[in-house]
Amino acid sequence: DAGITQSPRHKVTETGTPVTLRCHQTENHRYMYWYRQDPGHGLRLIHYSYGVKDTDKGEVSDGYSVSRSKTEDFLLTLESATSSQTSVYFCAISGGTGYYEQYFGPGTRLTVT
Amino acid sequence: AQSVTQPDIHITVSEGASLELRCNYSYGATPYLFWYVQSPGQGLQLLLKYFSGDTLVQGIKGFEAEFKRSQSSFNLRKPSVHWSDAAEYFCAVGGQTGANNLFFGTGTRLTVIP
C-alpha cells in the first residue's frame, strides 16, 4: 500500500468554524490531490498540487483552499465550514513508478453541524 | 469535455455467477482508463489500468477489463464472483494532460448474495 495518511480520520465541527485536513505521504510523489466523495456524485476533485507551492483548482474548489510547503504534506482548509461541506474527503498521490495512476489515502469523514 | 458514465447504480449477483460492470467515457485525447474498488469505510484501491497495447487487461483479485475504442467503453468483468467482492466500483479516465488528473464515474455498488 502507498504510504498515505490522513488526519484527522473523523471530525465534527460547527458551521462557520475553520477546518484543516492534512494529507501526508512517504512516497515522494510529485502530484497530490484532494477529492470529496458524496452519494450519487462519485469522487470530485477539489484542488491538486503538481509540486511544492504549485497548486490549482479542481471541479469543486469554492470554499476550499490548499497549501503545499513540503513534498510530503498537502493541507486542505475550509475557511468557514458549511453544512454542504459535510462529506468524506480523500487525498491521493501520483507520479511515482506507475506514473499516471493515483493512490488513495483512507479518507476523512467530516461532519459540519 | 471529459466524463465517465457508469449506468448501473446498483447490481446484485449470486456468488459464483459472472459479473460485468459497464463504463463509458468521453475524453478528447488518448485515454488512460482505470477501475478502482472501495470497500465500506475504506479508501479506493486500484484494480487495473489500461494505457495502450492489448485491449484486454488483467487486474488484481481475478478481475479483467476490455477497452473498446469504437464504443468508448471499458467494462469490468469477473467470471465467478466471491462474497468478498461486494463493494463499490469506480471507473476513471485520465491521460497525459495536466497533473495526471482523473475523472471518475459515480460508481456501481455490487451486492453478492449467497
Interface residues (C-beta under 8 A of the other chain):
Chain A: Y31 Y33 G40 H41 G42 L43 R44 L45 Y48 S49 Y50 D56 G58 F90 A92 S94 G95 G98 Y99 Y100 E101 Q102 Y103 F104 G105 P106 G107
Chain B: Y32 F34 Y36 Q42 G43 L44 Q45 L46 K49 F51 F90 G94 G95 Q96 G98 A99 N100 N101 L102 F104 G105 T106 G107
